[in-house]
């Protein structure tokens, strides 16, 4: 951490003050190369808070132009399947393992996975394979054809209805909700949307190539559709 003046947020009352380097400063665990503590206290230190009237834990607010400002979000993305040029294959594997070791995992999450990964695991006799979010899950007893639960690569998937009922994990004694994995949904839907955008772009190119031969009614309908979409802009 540099000695540049930064803002610090009191973790007790939420007031903000300025500081250089706080006492007992704990810096960011860059790409989780260091040991991971489950309290995840990073970019924090002890400072005197005027509102609290005592020394309290403060979180450092990095400047907008600081390249590490969104590092915690990048770690989560790398841990749940996204790739970063700053990490090689071993680095991505380390982040995925360290990130999951650093926090309790909900055993009742409903994950999504690629059917090719499930088929590959079955063929090789494996008992586990990785879901879309890179969490290791058991191979289902039935195939996707038997379950009738496969999706096309460009399908946008809505989460299932959430039921406010929690269940106890007998191994840890912690209670969890039975719900869809948001990391699986997010990653699969981002990929599906990108596939749909590419398909739409191809269709638009077809229309552009044929535009000189379109009849008056088709031209009017296309213009009306574009006009409706523009009126929805905010």
Short mmCIF file of the C-alpha atoms (twelve columns), coordinates in Angstrom:
data_MODEL
# 
_entry.id   MODEL 
# 
loop_
_atom_site.group_PDB 
_atom_site.id 
_atom_site.type_symbol 
_atom_site.label_atom_id 
_atom_site.label_alt_id 
_atom_site.label_comp_id 
_atom_site.label_asym_id 
_atom_site.label_seq_id 
_atom_site.Cartn_x 
_atom_site.Cartn_y 
_atom_site.Cartn_z 
_atom_site.pdbx_PDB_model_num 
ATOM 1   C CA . UNK A 1   0.000   0.000   0.000   1 
ATOM 2   C CA . UNK A 2   1.393   3.401   -0.977  1 
ATOM 3   C CA . UNK A 3   1.419   6.397   1.354   1 
ATOM 4   C CA . UNK A 4   -0.986  8.239   -0.952  1 
ATOM 5   C CA . UNK A 5   -3.896  9.765   0.958   1 
ATOM 6   C CA . UNK A 6   -6.982  7.544   0.676   1 
ATOM 7   C CA . UNK A 7   -10.463 7.381   2.126   1 
ATOM 8   C CA . UNK A 8   -11.277 4.866   4.851   1 
ATOM 9   C CA . UNK A 9   -14.738 3.613   5.848   1 
ATOM 10  C CA . UNK A 10  -15.360 2.832   9.528   1 
ATOM 11  C CA . UNK A 11  -16.652 -0.746  9.782   1 
ATOM 12  C CA . UNK A 12  -18.587 0.160   12.951  1 
ATOM 13  C CA . UNK A 13  -20.483 3.348   12.149  1 
ATOM 14  C CA . UNK A 14  -19.904 3.833   8.423   1 
ATOM 15  C CA . UNK A 15  -18.317 7.280   8.659   1 
ATOM 16  C CA . UNK A 16  -15.494 8.159   6.267   1 
ATOM 17  C CA . UNK A 17  -12.143 9.729   7.055   1 
ATOM 18  C CA . UNK A 18  -8.850  10.210  5.232   1 
ATOM 19  C CA . UNK A 19  -5.660  8.303   5.980   1 
ATOM 20  C CA . UNK A 20  -2.339  7.175   4.607   1 
ATOM 21  C CA . UNK A 21  -1.434  3.772   6.080   1 
ATOM 22  C CA . UNK A 22  -3.544  2.522   9.020   1 
ATOM 23  C CA . UNK A 23  -2.197  0.430   11.865  1 
ATOM 24  C CA . UNK A 24  -2.391  -3.362  11.531  1 
ATOM 25  C CA . UNK A 25  -2.934  -2.921  7.819   1 
ATOM 26  C CA . UNK A 26  -3.923  -6.119  5.971   1 
ATOM 27  C CA . UNK A 27  -3.435  -5.790  2.235   1 
ATOM 28  C CA . UNK A 28  -5.300  -7.453  -0.603  1 
ATOM 29  C CA . UNK A 29  -4.455  -11.130 -1.177  1 
ATOM 30  C CA . UNK A 30  -3.523  -10.631 -4.818  1 
ATOM 31  C CA . UNK A 31  -4.921  -13.470 -6.953  1 
ATOM 32  C CA . UNK A 32  -5.054  -15.493 -3.695  1 
ATOM 33  C CA . UNK A 33  -1.348  -16.252 -3.771  1 
ATOM 34  C CA . UNK A 34  -1.214  -16.105 0.026   1 
ATOM 35  C CA . UNK A 35  -3.053  -18.123 2.685   1 
ATOM 36  C CA . UNK A 36  -6.815  -17.517 2.732   1 
ATOM 37  C CA . UNK A 37  -8.591  -16.609 5.977   1 
ATOM 38  C CA . UNK A 38  -12.312 -17.154 6.178   1 
ATOM 39  C CA . UNK A 39  -12.918 -13.695 7.628   1 
ATOM 40  C CA . UNK A 40  -11.749 -12.273 4.267   1 
ATOM 41  C CA . UNK A 41  -10.461 -9.089  5.937   1 
ATOM 42  C CA . UNK A 42  -8.462  -7.395  3.184   1 
ATOM 43  C CA . UNK A 43  -7.539  -3.755  2.593   1 
ATOM 44  C CA . UNK A 44  -8.413  -2.984  6.213   1 
ATOM 45  C CA . UNK A 45  -6.629  -1.459  9.195   1 
ATOM 46  C CA . UNK A 46  -7.140  0.276   12.525  1 
ATOM 47  C CA . UNK A 47  -7.792  4.026   12.710  1 
ATOM 48  C CA . UNK A 48  -9.225  6.478   15.212  1 
ATOM 49  C CA . UNK A 49  -12.871 7.183   14.355  1 
ATOM 50  C CA . UNK A 50  -14.217 10.596  15.392  1 
ATOM 51  C CA . UNK A 51  -17.830 9.365   15.424  1 
ATOM 52  C CA . UNK A 52  -17.096 6.264   17.524  1 
ATOM 53  C CA . UNK A 53  -14.566 8.083   19.684  1 
ATOM 54  C CA . UNK A 54  -12.151 5.132   19.602  1 
ATOM 55  C CA . UNK A 55  -9.931  3.077   17.346  1 
ATOM 56  C CA . UNK A 56  -12.003 0.847   15.042  1 
ATOM 57  C CA . UNK A 57  -11.473 -1.341  11.999  1 
ATOM 58  C CA . UNK A 58  -11.592 0.663   8.764   1 
ATOM 59  C CA . UNK A 59  -11.911 -0.494  5.167   1 
ATOM 60  C CA . UNK A 60  -9.694  1.304   2.661   1 
ATOM 61  C CA . UNK A 61  -11.560 2.793   -0.313  1 
ATOM 62  C CA . UNK A 62  -9.236  2.600   -3.307  1 
ATOM 63  C CA . UNK A 63  -9.318  5.441   -5.875  1 
ATOM 64  C CA . UNK A 64  -11.408 4.992   -9.016  1 
ATOM 65  C CA . UNK A 65  -8.305  4.829   -11.191 1 
ATOM 66  C CA . UNK A 66  -6.620  2.170   -9.028  1 
ATOM 67  C CA . UNK A 67  -6.136  -1.037  -11.039 1 
ATOM 68  C CA . UNK A 68  -6.851  -3.161  -7.934  1 
ATOM 69  C CA . UNK A 69  -10.121 -1.428  -7.001  1 
ATOM 70  C CA . UNK A 70  -12.322 -4.311  -8.246  1 
ATOM 71  C CA . UNK A 71  -9.870  -7.092  -7.472  1 
ATOM 72  C CA . UNK A 72  -12.241 -8.971  -5.131  1 
ATOM 73  C CA . UNK A 73  -14.862 -9.118  -7.899  1 
ATOM 74  C CA . UNK A 74  -12.231 -10.361 -10.371 1 
ATOM 75  C CA . UNK A 75  -11.228 -13.108 -7.951  1 
ATOM 76  C CA . UNK A 76  -14.831 -14.309 -7.744  1 
ATOM 77  C CA . UNK A 77  -15.176 -14.245 -11.523 1 
ATOM 78  C CA . UNK A 78  -11.934 -16.206 -11.973 1 
ATOM 79  C CA . UNK A 79  -13.112 -18.702 -9.349  1 
ATOM 80  C CA . UNK A 80  -16.437 -19.243 -11.107 1 
ATOM 81  C CA . UNK A 81  -15.178 -19.864 -14.632 1 
ATOM 82  C CA . UNK A 82  -14.121 -16.594 -16.220 1 
ATOM 83  C CA . UNK A 83  -10.604 -16.290 -17.651 1 
ATOM 84  C CA . UNK A 84  -8.109  -13.471 -17.084 1 
ATOM 85  C CA . UNK A 85  -4.931  -12.856 -19.053 1 
ATOM 86  C CA . UNK A 86  -3.064  -12.176 -15.788 1 
ATOM 87  C CA . UNK A 87  -3.504  -15.841 -14.805 1 
ATOM 88  C CA . UNK A 88  -2.212  -19.003 -16.437 1 
ATOM 89  C CA . UNK A 89  -3.951  -22.379 -16.103 1 
ATOM 90  C CA . UNK A 90  -2.276  -23.093 -12.759 1 
ATOM 91  C CA . UNK A 91  -3.259  -19.634 -11.526 1 
ATOM 92  C CA . UNK A 92  -6.908  -20.150 -12.428 1 
ATOM 93  C CA . UNK A 93  -6.886  -23.542 -10.706 1 
ATOM 94  C CA . UNK A 94  -5.319  -22.019 -7.578  1 
ATOM 95  C CA . UNK A 95  -7.903  -19.213 -7.412  1 
ATOM 96  C CA . UNK A 96  -10.801 -21.655 -7.830  1 
ATOM 97  C CA . UNK A 97  -9.541  -23.920 -5.059  1 
ATOM 98  C CA . UNK A 98  -8.477  -21.143 -2.665  1 
ATOM 99  C CA . UNK A 99  -11.679 -19.172 -3.130  1 
ATOM 100 C CA . UNK A 100 -13.846 -22.172 -2.235  1 
ATOM 101 C CA . UNK A 101 -11.642 -23.149 0.698   1 
ATOM 102 C CA . UNK A 102 -12.004 -19.632 2.037   1 
ATOM 103 C CA . UNK A 103 -15.757 -19.752 2.592   1 
ATOM 104 C CA . UNK A 104 -18.447 -22.312 3.513   1 
ATOM 105 C CA . UNK A 105 -20.107 -23.905 0.487   1 
ATOM 106 C CA . UNK A 106 -23.848 -24.467 0.192   1 
ATOM 107 C CA . UNK A 107 -24.291 -28.213 -0.493  1 
ATOM 108 C CA . UNK A 108 -27.884 -27.682 -1.649  1 
ATOM 109 C CA . UNK A 109 -27.199 -25.385 -4.600  1 
ATOM 110 C CA . UNK A 110 -28.773 -26.507 -7.859  1 
ATOM 111 C CA . UNK A 111 -25.961 -26.245 -10.392 1 
ATOM 112 C CA . UNK A 112 -26.007 -26.180 -14.186 1 
ATOM 113 C CA . UNK A 113 -23.475 -27.988 -16.361 1 
ATOM 114 C CA . UNK A 114 -22.570 -28.687 -19.960 1 
ATOM 115 C CA . UNK A 115 -23.898 -32.049 -21.186 1 
ATOM 116 C CA . UNK A 116 -20.551 -32.762 -22.877 1 
ATOM 117 C CA . UNK A 117 -18.801 -32.550 -19.494 1 
ATOM 118 C CA . UNK A 118 -21.332 -34.935 -17.956 1 
ATOM 119 C CA . UNK A 119 -20.926 -37.402 -20.846 1 
ATOM 120 C CA . UNK A 120 -17.133 -37.219 -20.651 1 
ATOM 121 C CA . UNK A 121 -17.198 -37.923 -16.909 1 
ATOM 122 C CA . UNK A 122 -19.483 -40.939 -17.438 1 
ATOM 123 C CA . UNK A 123 -17.318 -42.367 -20.194 1 
ATOM 124 C CA . UNK A 124 -14.155 -42.080 -18.098 1 
ATOM 125 C CA . UNK A 125 -15.799 -43.562 -14.989 1 
ATOM 126 C CA . UNK A 126 -15.433 -40.408 -12.890 1 
ATOM 127 C CA . UNK A 127 -17.695 -39.771 -9.918  1 
ATOM 128 C CA . UNK A 128 -17.424 -35.976 -10.118 1 
ATOM 129 C CA . UNK A 129 -17.144 -33.268 -12.755 1 
ATOM 130 C CA . UNK A 130 -17.261 -29.475 -12.839 1 
ATOM 131 C CA . UNK A 131 -20.456 -27.459 -13.125 1 
ATOM 132 C CA . UNK A 132 -20.542 -24.270 -15.204 1 
ATOM 133 C CA . UNK A 133 -19.360 -22.297 -12.151 1 
ATOM 134 C CA . UNK A 134 -16.376 -24.717 -11.777 1 
ATOM 135 C CA . UNK A 135 -17.728 -26.297 -8.588  1 
ATOM 136 C CA . UNK A 136 -17.172 -30.053 -8.447  1 
ATOM 137 C CA . UNK A 137 -20.500 -31.915 -8.410  1 
ATOM 138 C CA . UNK A 138 -21.418 -35.643 -8.460  1 
ATOM 139 C CA . UNK A 139 -22.311 -37.300 -11.757 1 
ATOM 140 C CA . UNK A 140 -26.155 -37.576 -11.888 1 
ATOM 141 C CA . UNK A 141 -27.660 -41.029 -11.667 1 
ATOM 142 C CA . UNK A 142 -29.570 -40.431 -14.915 1 
ATOM 143 C CA . UNK A 143 -28.335 -38.906 -18.161 1 
ATOM 144 C CA . UNK A 144 -29.637 -35.570 -19.412 1 
ATOM 145 C CA . UNK A 145 -31.770 -37.400 -22.026 1 
ATOM 146 C CA . UNK A 146 -33.395 -39.476 -19.281 1 
ATOM 147 C CA . UNK A 147 -33.983 -36.351 -17.182 1 
ATOM 148 C CA . UNK A 148 -35.111 -34.301 -20.203 1 
ATOM 149 C CA . UNK A 149 -33.182 -31.360 -18.782 1 
ATOM 150 C CA . UNK A 150 -30.700 -30.350 -21.465 1 
ATOM 151 C CA . UNK A 151 -30.433 -26.809 -22.855 1 
ATOM 152 C CA . UNK A 152 -29.150 -25.400 -26.123 1 
ATOM 153 C CA . UNK A 153 -26.047 -23.234 -25.902 1 
ATOM 154 C CA . UNK A 154 -28.080 -20.107 -26.696 1 
ATOM 155 C CA . UNK A 155 -30.941 -20.748 -24.238 1 
ATOM 156 C CA . UNK A 156 -31.495 -18.056 -21.621 1 
ATOM 157 C CA . UNK A 157 -32.378 -19.817 -18.364 1 
ATOM 158 C CA . UNK A 158 -34.577 -18.254 -15.692 1 
ATOM 159 C CA . UNK A 159 -34.037 -19.244 -12.046 1 
ATOM 160 C CA . UNK A 160 -36.553 -21.584 -10.509 1 
ATOM 161 C CA . UNK A 161 -39.008 -20.300 -7.933  1 
ATOM 162 C CA . UNK A 162 -37.334 -19.721 -4.577  1 
ATOM 163 C CA . UNK A 163 -38.875 -21.394 -1.544  1 
ATOM 164 C CA . UNK A 164 -37.948 -19.827 1.783   1 
ATOM 165 C CA . UNK A 165 -37.115 -23.149 3.448   1 
ATOM 166 C CA . UNK A 166 -33.647 -23.946 4.730   1 
ATOM 167 C CA . UNK A 167 -32.005 -27.320 5.329   1 
ATOM 168 C CA . UNK A 168 -29.209 -28.382 7.661   1 
ATOM 169 C CA . UNK A 169 -25.897 -29.644 6.342   1 
ATOM 170 C CA . UNK A 170 -25.113 -32.622 8.631   1 
ATOM 171 C CA . UNK A 171 -21.363 -32.304 7.992   1 
ATOM 172 C CA . UNK A 172 -21.047 -28.700 9.158   1 
ATOM 173 C CA . UNK A 173 -24.240 -28.063 11.149  1 
ATOM 174 C CA . UNK A 174 -24.904 -24.978 8.997   1 
ATOM 175 C CA . UNK A 175 -28.305 -24.218 7.508   1 
ATOM 176 C CA . UNK A 176 -28.719 -23.433 3.803   1 
ATOM 177 C CA . UNK A 177 -31.455 -22.541 1.336   1 
ATOM 178 C CA . UNK A 178 -32.132 -24.931 -1.538  1 
ATOM 179 C CA . UNK A 179 -31.794 -22.671 -4.593  1 
ATOM 180 C CA . UNK A 180 -30.232 -22.272 -8.026  1 
ATOM 181 C CA . UNK A 181 -26.547 -21.423 -8.267  1 
ATOM 182 C CA . UNK A 182 -26.427 -17.788 -9.349  1 
ATOM 183 C CA . UNK A 183 -22.867 -18.183 -10.662 1 
ATOM 184 C CA . UNK A 184 -23.954 -20.978 -13.015 1 
ATOM 185 C CA . UNK A 185 -26.964 -18.949 -14.165 1 
ATOM 186 C CA . UNK A 186 -24.942 -15.789 -14.680 1 
ATOM 187 C CA . UNK A 187 -22.155 -17.421 -16.691 1 
ATOM 188 C CA . UNK A 188 -24.456 -19.568 -18.856 1 
ATOM 189 C CA . UNK A 189 -26.804 -16.643 -19.584 1 
ATOM 190 C CA . UNK A 190 -23.949 -14.310 -20.512 1 
ATOM 191 C CA . UNK A 191 -22.713 -16.929 -22.974 1 
ATOM 192 C CA . UNK A 192 -26.237 -17.521 -24.296 1 
ATOM 193 C CA . UNK A 193 -26.812 -13.806 -24.810 1 
ATOM 194 C CA . UNK A 194 -23.531 -13.493 -26.701 1 
ATOM 195 C CA . UNK A 195 -24.588 -16.391 -28.958 1 
ATOM 196 C CA . UNK A 196 -27.958 -14.731 -29.592 1 
ATOM 197 C CA . UNK A 197 -26.244 -11.434 -30.403 1 
ATOM 198 C CA . UNK A 198 -24.062 -13.167 -32.984 1 
ATOM 199 C CA . UNK A 199 -27.149 -14.817 -34.511 1 
ATOM 200 C CA . UNK A 200 -28.952 -11.470 -34.639 1 
ATOM 201 C CA . UNK A 201 -25.935 -9.788  -36.212 1 
ATOM 202 C CA . UNK A 202 -25.885 -12.469 -38.923 1 
ATOM 203 C CA . UNK A 203 -29.596 -11.942 -39.614 1 
ATOM 204 C CA . UNK A 204 -29.152 -8.183  -39.830 1 
ATOM 205 C CA . UNK A 205 -26.320 -8.646  -42.322 1 
ATOM 206 C CA . UNK A 206 -28.627 -10.797 -44.435 1 
ATOM 207 C CA . UNK A 207 -31.231 -8.028  -44.407 1 
ATOM 208 C CA . UNK A 208 -28.629 -5.394  -45.317 1 
ATOM 209 C CA . UNK A 209 -27.420 -7.500  -48.249 1 
ATOM 210 C CA . UNK A 210 -31.008 -7.773  -49.530 1 
ATOM 211 C CA . UNK A 211 -32.189 -4.267  -48.652 1 
ATOM 212 C CA . UNK A 212 -32.218 -2.961  -52.233 1 
ATOM 213 C CA . UNK A 213 -34.687 -5.694  -53.195 1 
ATOM 214 C CA . UNK A 214 -37.110 -5.338  -50.272 1 
ATOM 215 C CA . UNK A 215 -40.722 -4.391  -51.020 1 
ATOM 216 C CA . UNK A 216 -42.362 -1.288  -49.588 1 
ATOM 217 C CA . UNK A 217 -44.350 -3.112  -46.883 1 
ATOM 218 C CA . UNK A 218 -41.269 -4.932  -45.528 1 
ATOM 219 C CA . UNK A 219 -39.279 -1.688  -45.470 1 
ATOM 220 C CA . UNK A 220 -42.092 0.067   -43.591 1 
ATOM 221 C CA . UNK A 221 -42.358 -2.780  -41.046 1 
ATOM 222 C CA . UNK A 222 -38.609 -2.783  -40.421 1 
ATOM 223 C CA . UNK A 223 -38.564 0.979   -39.965 1 
ATOM 224 C CA . UNK A 224 -41.483 0.726   -37.525 1 
ATOM 225 C CA . UNK A 225 -39.684 -1.963  -35.508 1 
ATOM 226 C CA . UNK A 226 -36.547 0.142   -35.278 1 
ATOM 227 C CA . UNK A 227 -38.645 3.140   -34.321 1 
ATOM 228 C CA . UNK A 228 -40.299 1.178   -31.466 1 
ATOM 229 C CA . UNK A 229 -36.929 0.048   -30.124 1 
ATOM 230 C CA . UNK A 230 -35.560 3.602   -30.185 1 
ATOM 231 C CA . UNK A 231 -38.589 4.914   -28.262 1 
ATOM 232 C CA . UNK A 232 -37.737 2.525   -25.398 1 
ATOM 233 C CA . UNK A 233 -34.275 4.023   -24.899 1 
ATOM 234 C CA . UNK A 234 -33.709 5.783   -21.574 1 
# 
